[in-house]
Amino acid sequence: MTGNKFEYSIGDGTLTPFETFLQYSDEKEQTSDKLAELIESSPVHPWSLLDVGAGDGSFTKLYLSKVNALPQTVNVIEPSLDLAEKLPITLGTVADLPLLNIFNGSFQDYATDRKFDVIVASHVPFTGDNMQNLPDVYTKLLSLLNEDGRLLLVQRAADDTHEFREKFKTLLTGNKYDSFLVNDALAILSHISDDNKTHMTIDYTNSELIFPDHNPVDRTIIIEFLLNTQWGKMPDDIKLQIDDYISRKANRFTQHDGILTYK
Ligand SMILES: C[S@@+](CC[C@H](N)C(=O)[O-])C[C@H]1O[C@@H](n2cnc3c(N)ncnc32)[C@H](O)[C@@H]1O
């Protein structure tokens, strides 16, 4: 998603579409609760963290605020300069957080001889729509884990938002759109890992996205964010179908994140 204009700020101080979306969903709150619980259950203490695709660090800050023992070292990777520049500001407000190592580049370009106790990759598209290179990315993620370390991969599970995206992105582009779900990540990891040593589980979270009917501007921004297309560029018949879809759901989408733990 590098370069996605719906993800990043345009520098005018207004909220990004992603930030607007977050105002109407408890997704990050629910997922950070579960993620913190999974980190807490890790046997390794003190622990080191690698957060891949950390954005502006808001989600990292949220789940770190819910763990009892902070990591001893924190490494974050973020390819967008715009977001990477915000990382020290966001994470600088976490009391007692150790020195932050920030890599402003893609995970594929990250070179290190360190290994980590916990690696978090939450909603990171890694290869955009090209799934072919994902096994290489996952193999690299696993190679950076310490012996007792765990990889915590957050991806969307089948839910209303997923169904909405698949239906309308397919209609808008004319090509069948398959979004990448947590089960797809599980399939790839099962394929590349050593079955005898591996233990994988998926925990699911429940959250809601509420479309504001009192605020048509924000409502439109959320739709644009989910479909990655400007409202003004959508054909009128598809706009009607979108409105109909959302009102049939009574302006509420149920959402599920899947957290895949690999250990
Ligand atoms: C949807 S945001 C998720 C941010 C945060 N992890 C969260 O869950 O709220 C995805 C982030 O992954 C980053 N990203 C995209 N491709 C990447 C790659 N190949 N390596 C590392 N990060 C990447 C994007 O720049 C973006 O900040």
The ligand as a Gaussian input file, in Angstrom:
#p B3LYP/6-31G(d) Opt

LIG

0 1
 C       -2.756000      -0.397000       7.303000
 S       -1.245000       0.285000       7.852000
 C       -1.114000      -0.518000       9.431000
 C       -0.450000       0.322000      10.484000
 C       -0.400000      -0.360000      11.853000
 N        0.464000      -1.522000      11.823000
 C       -1.780000      -0.724000      12.308000
 O       -2.123000      -1.911000      12.353000
 O       -2.567000       0.196000      12.610000
 C       -0.052000      -0.588000       6.895000
 C        1.358000      -0.054000       7.016000
 O        2.269000      -0.967000       6.397000
 C        3.260000      -0.218000       5.729000
 N        3.857000      -1.079000       4.670000
 C        3.396000      -1.306000       3.428000
 N        4.216000      -2.123000       2.758000
 C        5.232000      -2.428000       3.599000
 C        6.413000      -3.224000       3.493000
 N        6.713000      -3.864000       2.355000
 N        7.235000      -3.296000       4.553000
 C        6.942000      -2.647000       5.710000
 N        5.837000      -1.881000       5.875000
 C        4.995000      -1.767000       4.832000
 C        2.497000       0.981000       5.178000
 O        3.361000       2.048000       4.849000
 C        1.538000       1.288000       6.305000
 O        2.072000       2.224000       7.204000

